[in-house]
Amino acid sequence: AAEQYEAIVARYPDPVAQKALLAMYERAGLYDRVVRLARSILKQKEDPEVYYYLGRSLVELGKLEEAAGAFRRLVALEDGPDARLNLGYVYIRMEDYSEAQRVLGEGFRKFPDEPNIAFFLGVALVRGEKYEEAVEPLKRALELKPDDTDYLFELGVAYERSGRYDDAVRVFRRLLEIDPDHALALNYLGYMFAERGINLEEAREMIKRALEKEPDNGAFLDSMGWVYYQMGDLKEAERYLRKAVERDKENSVIWEHLGDLARRLGRKEEALKSWKRALKLDPSNTNVKEKIKQLEEGE
């Protein structure tokens, strides 16, 4: 069918046939062809629908800067919620959180009843570490779609990171009522309890269920190791933390936990080595700096 359309489009460059061919290419995953044809069409005449095809295919090809250019032009031509959402999403993928916040923030004000605009604004604010600001759009997203587990998870993160511990627990528990097997929420809430040294049996059960879903997840293995550390079962803690670091050698938190465990077991050199590795991976971690300083000064 695509070959027939190509022949027709070559002879009679009709916009309807061109868009049908773009749709065929996109469905078939032929993103390079989408890009070539879309750019050819846009040289003749700007068309918002063609910019959608171009931007989406550039995202699929990993060409995020070019995709952002296509979606910026789309917003200039036709400033609707989908255009804003696509541009904001690309900026999040590019880790340009300030631009994502600007684009989606304007979208949130213009289109307050669009749940995905509100949600992705919240995501951009959380990624940009503006946790308190993220709460309002995420709550609005949940007013529009009350049982969406992605929305609930992100709101739980925003509450926890902004120090609203009880609100975070409430939101994660609500999420787990809707989806009892949500691995990320099971791990997140379990680790929150482990960090505070509370509800450790419940935390262990939660993280066990998360690990049943994703047995090789380094963060989940680290959480289980930390639960056992807080329980005082250092042998099991070490088993899980060593598994965790095998799976994820670039995670500073795991190295910090291994250092804490080694210090508690009296292995000072190993503790220093692990903490220094953690600090190299996350130079802003003042807690680790203090632990190294105290151990080196013979505290």
C-alpha positions as a LaTeX table, in Angstrom:
\begin{tabular}{lrrr}
\hline
Residue & $x$ (\AA) & $y$ (\AA) & $z$ (\AA) \\
\hline
Ala1 & 0.00 & 0.00 & 0.00 \\
Ala2 & 2.83 & 2.39 & 0.87 \\
Glu3 & 4.42 & 1.85 & $-2.58$ \\
Gln4 & 1.13 & 2.70 & $-4.30$ \\
Tyr5 & 0.79 & 5.88 & $-2.24$ \\
Glu6 & 4.41 & 6.80 & $-2.97$ \\
Ala7 & 3.70 & 6.54 & $-6.69$ \\
Ile8 & 0.53 & 8.62 & $-6.37$ \\
Val9 & 2.22 & 11.26 & $-4.21$ \\
Ala10 & 5.15 & 11.46 & $-6.64$ \\
Arg11 & 2.81 & 12.14 & $-9.56$ \\
Tyr12 & 0.11 & 14.14 & $-7.76$ \\
Pro13 & 1.40 & 15.82 & $-4.59$ \\
Asp14 & $-2.01$ & 15.95 & $-2.94$ \\
Pro15 & $-1.98$ & 16.94 & 0.79 \\
Val16 & $-4.47$ & 14.21 & 1.76 \\
Ala17 & $-2.38$ & 11.51 & 0.06 \\
Gln18 & 0.81 & 12.93 & 1.57 \\
Lys19 & $-0.62$ & 12.77 & 5.09 \\
Ala20 & $-1.92$ & 9.25 & 4.49 \\
Leu21 & 1.61 & 8.24 & 3.49 \\
Leu22 & 3.06 & 9.94 & 6.59 \\
Ala23 & 0.61 & 7.95 & 8.74 \\
Met24 & 1.60 & 4.68 & 7.01 \\
Tyr25 & 5.30 & 5.35 & 7.51 \\
Glu26 & 4.74 & 6.21 & 11.18 \\
Arg27 & 2.69 & 3.06 & 11.84 \\
Ala28 & 5.39 & 0.96 & 10.16 \\
Gly29 & 8.13 & 2.60 & 12.29 \\
Leu30 & 9.79 & 4.12 & 9.19 \\
Tyr31 & 10.66 & 7.33 & 10.99 \\
Asp32 & 13.45 & 8.41 & 8.62 \\
Arg33 & 10.93 & 8.35 & 5.77 \\
Val34 & 8.44 & 10.36 & 7.84 \\
Val35 & 11.12 & 13.00 & 8.46 \\
Arg36 & 12.14 & 13.20 & 4.80 \\
Leu37 & 8.57 & 13.46 & 3.51 \\
Ala38 & 7.45 & 15.87 & 6.24 \\
Arg39 & 10.35 & 18.23 & 5.53 \\
Ser40 & 9.59 & 18.07 & 1.83 \\
Ile41 & 5.93 & 18.98 & 2.44 \\
Leu42 & 6.82 & 21.78 & 4.87 \\
Lys43 & 9.11 & 23.42 & 2.28 \\
Gln44 & 6.00 & 23.97 & 0.17 \\
Lys45 & 3.58 & 24.94 & 2.93 \\
Glu46 & 3.54 & 24.99 & 6.73 \\
Asp47 & 0.98 & 22.57 & 8.16 \\
Pro48 & 0.48 & 21.94 & 11.91 \\
Glu49 & $-0.45$ & 18.27 & 11.38 \\
Val50 & 2.77 & 17.66 & 9.44 \\
Tyr51 & 4.79 & 19.25 & 12.27 \\
Tyr52 & 3.21 & 16.68 & 14.63 \\
Tyr53 & 4.42 & 13.83 & 12.41 \\
Leu54 & 7.87 & 15.41 & 12.08 \\
Gly55 & 8.29 & 16.07 & 15.80 \\
Arg56 & 7.08 & 12.62 & 16.89 \\
Ser57 & 9.37 & 10.83 & 14.44 \\
Leu58 & 12.38 & 12.92 & 15.47 \\
Val59 & 11.68 & 11.93 & 19.09 \\
Glu60 & 11.60 & 8.26 & 18.04 \\
Leu61 & 14.95 & 8.74 & 16.28 \\
Gly62 & 16.42 & 10.34 & 19.41 \\
Lys63 & 16.91 & 13.71 & 17.67 \\
Leu64 & 15.49 & 15.72 & 20.54 \\
Glu65 & 16.90 & 19.16 & 19.63 \\
Glu66 & 15.36 & 18.90 & 16.16 \\
Ala67 & 12.09 & 17.58 & 17.64 \\
Ala68 & 11.96 & 20.58 & 19.97 \\
Gly69 & 12.38 & 22.86 & 16.94 \\
Ala70 & 9.46 & 21.17 & 15.17 \\
Phe71 & 7.19 & 21.41 & 18.22 \\
Arg72 & 8.21 & 25.04 & 18.89 \\
Arg73 & 7.07 & 25.89 & 15.38 \\
Leu74 & 3.86 & 23.93 & 15.99 \\
Val75 & 3.13 & 25.95 & 19.14 \\
Ala76 & 3.71 & 29.17 & 17.17 \\
Leu77 & 1.26 & 28.03 & 14.47 \\
Glu78 & $-1.36$ & 26.34 & 16.62 \\
Asp79 & $-1.04$ & 26.80 & 20.37 \\
Gly80 & $-3.14$ & 23.92 & 21.68 \\
Pro81 & $-2.71$ & 21.52 & 24.61 \\
Asp82 & $-1.23$ & 18.72 & 22.47 \\
Ala83 & 1.37 & 21.05 & 20.98 \\
Arg84 & 2.39 & 22.29 & 24.45 \\
Leu85 & 2.42 & 18.76 & 25.83 \\
Asn86 & 4.69 & 17.45 & 23.08 \\
Leu87 & 7.13 & 20.36 & 23.40 \\
Gly88 & 7.19 & 20.12 & 27.19 \\
Tyr89 & 7.75 & 16.35 & 27.04 \\
Val90 & 10.73 & 16.80 & 24.69 \\
Tyr91 & 12.27 & 19.38 & 27.04 \\
Ile92 & 11.86 & 16.91 & 29.95 \\
Arg93 & 13.57 & 14.23 & 27.87 \\
Met94 & 16.38 & 16.74 & 27.16 \\
Glu95 & 16.60 & 17.45 & 30.93 \\
Asp96 & 15.95 & 21.13 & 30.18 \\
Tyr97 & 13.56 & 21.43 & 33.09 \\
Ser98 & 13.36 & 25.23 & 33.17 \\
Glu99 & 12.12 & 25.34 & 29.55 \\
Ala100 & 9.73 & 22.46 & 30.25 \\
Gln101 & 8.38 & 24.37 & 33.26 \\
Arg102 & 7.95 & 27.55 & 31.17 \\
Val103 & 6.16 & 25.83 & 28.26 \\
Leu104 & 3.96 & 23.61 & 30.43 \\
Gly105 & 3.36 & 26.37 & 33.00 \\
Glu106 & 1.91 & 28.58 & 30.25 \\
Gly107 & $-0.07$ & 25.55 & 29.06 \\
Phe108 & $-1.39$ & 24.92 & 32.57 \\
Arg109 & $-2.69$ & 28.51 & 32.79 \\
Lys110 & $-4.25$ & 28.36 & 29.30 \\
Phe111 & $-5.65$ & 24.82 & 29.55 \\
Pro112 & $-6.42$ & 24.17 & 33.25 \\
Asp113 & $-8.71$ & 21.21 & 32.44 \\
Glu114 & $-6.04$ & 19.18 & 30.60 \\
Pro115 & $-4.81$ & 16.54 & 33.08 \\
Asn116 & $-1.65$ & 15.60 & 31.17 \\
Ile117 & $-0.49$ & 19.22 & 30.95 \\
Ala118 & $-0.88$ & 19.50 & 34.74 \\
Phe119 & 0.85 & 16.15 & 35.29 \\
Phe120 & 3.87 & 16.82 & 33.08 \\
Leu121 & 4.26 & 20.29 & 34.60 \\
Gly122 & 4.43 & 18.51 & 37.96 \\
Val123 & 7.00 & 16.08 & 36.55 \\
Ala124 & 9.13 & 18.97 & 35.21 \\
Leu125 & 8.99 & 20.72 & 38.61 \\
Val126 & 9.92 & 17.52 & 40.51 \\
Arg127 & 12.83 & 16.83 & 38.13 \\
Gly128 & 13.92 & 20.44 & 38.57 \\
Glu129 & 13.78 & 19.93 & 42.38 \\
Lys130 & 10.93 & 22.44 & 42.84 \\
Tyr131 & 9.01 & 19.98 & 44.95 \\
Glu132 & 6.60 & 22.32 & 46.75 \\
Glu133 & 5.64 & 24.03 & 43.47 \\
Ala134 & 4.93 & 20.61 & 41.92 \\
Val135 & 2.14 & 19.85 & 44.39 \\
Glu136 & $-0.49$ & 22.25 & 42.94 \\
Pro137 & $-0.43$ & 20.99 & 39.31 \\
Leu138 & $-0.23$ & 17.36 & 40.44 \\
Lys139 & $-3.25$ & 17.80 & 42.72 \\
Arg140 & $-5.09$ & 19.43 & 39.81 \\
Ala141 & $-4.21$ & 16.48 & 37.56 \\
Leu142 & $-5.68$ & 14.15 & 40.19 \\
Glu143 & $-8.87$ & 16.22 & 40.45 \\
Leu144 & $-9.32$ & 15.52 & 36.73 \\
Lys145 & $-8.24$ & 11.84 & 36.88 \\
Pro146 & $-8.54$ & 10.76 & 40.53 \\
Asp147 & $-7.28$ & 7.17 & 40.26 \\
Asp148 & $-4.33$ & 7.63 & 37.90 \\
Thr149 & $-1.42$ & 5.79 & 39.56 \\
Asp150 & 1.27 & 7.73 & 37.63 \\
Tyr151 & $-0.20$ & 10.98 & 38.94 \\
Leu152 & $-0.41$ & 9.60 & 42.48 \\
Phe153 & 3.17 & 8.36 & 42.41 \\
Glu154 & 4.54 & 11.72 & 41.29 \\
Leu155 & 2.49 & 13.56 & 43.95 \\
Gly156 & 3.81 & 11.15 & 46.60 \\
Val157 & 7.37 & 11.94 & 45.50 \\
Ala158 & 6.68 & 15.70 & 45.57 \\
Tyr159 & 5.26 & 15.47 & 49.10 \\
Glu160 & 8.14 & 13.32 & 50.39 \\
Arg161 & 10.84 & 15.52 & 48.85 \\
Ser162 & 9.23 & 18.68 & 50.22 \\
Gly163 & 9.16 & 17.23 & 53.74 \\
Arg164 & 5.43 & 16.50 & 53.91 \\
Tyr165 & 5.98 & 12.97 & 55.16 \\
Asp166 & 2.45 & 12.13 & 56.34 \\
Asp167 & 0.92 & 13.42 & 53.10 \\
Ala168 & 3.37 & 11.28 & 51.11 \\
Val169 & 2.46 & 8.15 & 53.12 \\
Arg170 & $-1.24$ & 8.86 & 52.61 \\
Val171 & $-0.83$ & 9.24 & 48.83 \\
Phe172 & 1.33 & 6.12 & 48.43 \\
Arg173 & $-1.15$ & 4.08 & 50.50 \\
Arg174 & $-3.99$ & 5.30 & 48.29 \\
Leu175 & $-2.00$ & 4.35 & 45.19 \\
Leu176 & $-1.39$ & 0.84 & 46.59 \\
Glu177 & $-5.11$ & 0.42 & 47.28 \\
Ile178 & $-5.69$ & 0.99 & 43.56 \\
Asp179 & $-2.70$ & $-1.09$ & 42.40 \\
Pro180 & $-1.32$ & $-3.34$ & 45.18 \\
Asp181 & 1.50 & $-4.57$ & 42.90 \\
His182 & 2.88 & $-1.14$ & 41.87 \\
Ala183 & 6.57 & $-1.96$ & 42.30 \\
Leu184 & 7.86 & 1.64 & 42.38 \\
Ala185 & 5.34 & 2.66 & 45.07 \\
Leu186 & 6.01 & $-0.48$ & 47.14 \\
Asn187 & 9.72 & 0.28 & 47.09 \\
Tyr188 & 9.36 & 4.02 & 47.66 \\
Leu189 & 7.10 & 3.70 & 50.69 \\
Gly190 & 9.08 & 0.75 & 52.06 \\
Tyr191 & 12.30 & 2.75 & 51.80 \\
Met192 & 10.67 & 5.78 & 53.44 \\
Phe193 & 9.85 & 3.57 & 56.43 \\
Ala194 & 13.34 & 2.04 & 56.42 \\
Glu195 & 15.01 & 5.47 & 56.44 \\
Arg196 & 13.06 & 6.37 & 59.59 \\
Gly197 & 13.49 & 2.95 & 61.16 \\
Ile198 & 9.72 & 2.47 & 61.50 \\
Asn199 & 7.21 & $-0.15$ & 60.29 \\
Leu200 & 10.18 & $-2.34$ & 59.35 \\
Glu201 & 8.23 & $-5.60$ & 58.99 \\
Glu202 & 5.74 & $-3.88$ & 56.69 \\
Ala203 & 8.60 & $-2.25$ & 54.79 \\
Arg204 & 10.27 & $-5.65$ & 54.29 \\
Glu205 & 7.03 & $-7.13$ & 52.93 \\
Met206 & 6.53 & $-4.21$ & 50.56 \\
Ile207 & 10.05 & $-4.34$ & 49.16 \\
Lys208 & 9.86 & $-8.14$ & 48.91 \\
Arg209 & 6.80 & $-7.71$ & 46.66 \\
Ala210 & 8.60 & $-5.06$ & 44.60 \\
Leu211 & 11.54 & $-7.46$ & 44.14 \\
Glu212 & 9.18 & $-10.23$ & 43.02 \\
Lys213 & 8.27 & $-7.90$ & 40.15 \\
Glu214 & 11.84 & $-6.71$ & 39.43 \\
Pro215 & 14.39 & $-9.06$ & 41.07 \\
Asp216 & 17.42 & $-7.36$ & 39.48 \\
Asn217 & 16.50 & $-3.77$ & 40.33 \\
Gly218 & 19.50 & $-2.28$ & 42.13 \\
Ala219 & 17.46 & 0.36 & 43.96 \\
Phe220 & 15.01 & $-2.26$ & 45.26 \\
Leu221 & 17.86 & $-4.52$ & 46.42 \\
Asp222 & 19.42 & $-1.53$ & 48.19 \\
Ser223 & 16.11 & $-0.79$ & 49.94 \\
Met224 & 15.90 & $-4.37$ & 51.22 \\
Gly225 & 19.49 & $-4.18$ & 52.40 \\
Trp226 & 18.68 & $-0.99$ & 54.28 \\
Val227 & 15.61 & $-2.55$ & 55.94 \\
Tyr228 & 17.81 & $-5.39$ & 57.24 \\
Tyr229 & 20.45 & $-2.86$ & 58.35 \\
Gln230 & 17.81 & $-1.01$ & 60.39 \\
Met231 & 16.59 & $-4.34$ & 61.82 \\
Gly232 & 20.14 & $-5.11$ & 62.94 \\
Asp233 & 20.46 & $-8.15$ & 60.64 \\
Leu234 & 23.81 & $-7.09$ & 59.20 \\
Lys235 & 24.48 & $-10.40$ & 57.43 \\
Glu236 & 21.32 & $-10.11$ & 55.32 \\
Ala237 & 21.95 & $-6.38$ & 54.88 \\
Glu238 & 25.37 & $-7.10$ & 53.38 \\
Arg239 & 23.99 & $-9.81$ & 51.09 \\
Tyr240 & 21.41 & $-7.46$ & 49.60 \\
Leu241 & 23.69 & $-4.40$ & 49.42 \\
Arg242 & 26.38 & $-6.38$ & 47.59 \\
Lys243 & 23.78 & $-7.65$ & 45.14 \\
Ala244 & 22.58 & $-4.07$ & 44.70 \\
Val245 & 25.99 & $-2.66$ & 43.88 \\
Glu246 & 26.63 & $-5.48$ & 41.39 \\
Arg247 & 23.48 & $-4.39$ & 39.52 \\
Asp248 & 24.07 & $-0.63$ & 39.81 \\
Lys249 & 27.68 & 0.43 & 40.34 \\
Glu250 & 26.97 & 4.12 & 39.66 \\
Asn251 & 24.42 & 4.62 & 42.46 \\
Ser252 & 25.91 & 6.82 & 45.18 \\
Val253 & 23.25 & 5.84 & 47.77 \\
Ile254 & 24.20 & 2.15 & 47.55 \\
Trp255 & 27.88 & 2.98 & 48.09 \\
Glu256 & 26.97 & 5.17 & 51.07 \\
His257 & 24.96 & 2.32 & 52.58 \\
Leu258 & 27.84 & $-0.10$ & 52.03 \\
Gly259 & 30.10 & 2.40 & 53.83 \\
Asp260 & 27.64 & 2.68 & 56.73 \\
Leu261 & 27.48 & $-1.10$ & 56.99 \\
Ala262 & 31.26 & $-1.49$ & 56.89 \\
Arg263 & 31.64 & 1.18 & 59.61 \\
Arg264 & 29.13 & $-0.62$ & 61.82 \\
Leu265 & 31.04 & $-3.87$ & 61.28 \\
Gly266 & 34.30 & $-2.15$ & 62.25 \\
Arg267 & 35.83 & $-2.28$ & 58.75 \\
Lys268 & 37.11 & 1.30 & 58.68 \\
Glu269 & 39.18 & 1.12 & 55.49 \\
Glu270 & 36.30 & $-0.44$ & 53.58 \\
Ala271 & 33.93 & 2.20 & 54.96 \\
Leu272 & 36.20 & 5.03 & 53.79 \\
Lys273 & 36.61 & 3.47 & 50.36 \\
Ser274 & 32.83 & 3.06 & 49.91 \\
Trp275 & 32.01 & 6.56 & 51.16 \\
Lys276 & 34.65 & 8.10 & 48.89 \\
Arg277 & 33.13 & 6.25 & 45.95 \\
Ala278 & 29.70 & 7.60 & 46.96 \\
Leu279 & 31.09 & 11.15 & 47.17 \\
Lys280 & 32.73 & 10.86 & 43.77 \\
Leu281 & 29.34 & 9.90 & 42.28 \\
Asp282 & 27.50 & 12.65 & 44.20 \\
Pro283 & 29.91 & 15.46 & 45.21 \\
Ser284 & 27.07 & 17.49 & 46.77 \\
Asn285 & 26.38 & 14.90 & 49.51 \\
Thr286 & 27.35 & 16.74 & 52.70 \\
Asn287 & 26.39 & 13.78 & 54.94 \\
Val288 & 29.00 & 11.57 & 53.28 \\
Lys289 & 31.61 & 14.35 & 53.53 \\
Glu290 & 30.96 & 14.54 & 57.28 \\
Lys291 & 31.19 & 10.75 & 57.71 \\
Ile292 & 34.56 & 10.68 & 55.91 \\
Lys293 & 35.85 & 13.61 & 57.96 \\
Gln294 & 34.82 & 12.03 & 61.27 \\
Leu295 & 36.36 & 8.66 & 60.42 \\
Glu296 & 39.62 & 10.16 & 59.15 \\
Glu297 & 39.90 & 12.31 & 62.27 \\
Gly298 & 39.45 & 9.18 & 64.37 \\
Glu299 & 36.02 & 9.97 & 65.76 \\
\hline
\end{tabular}
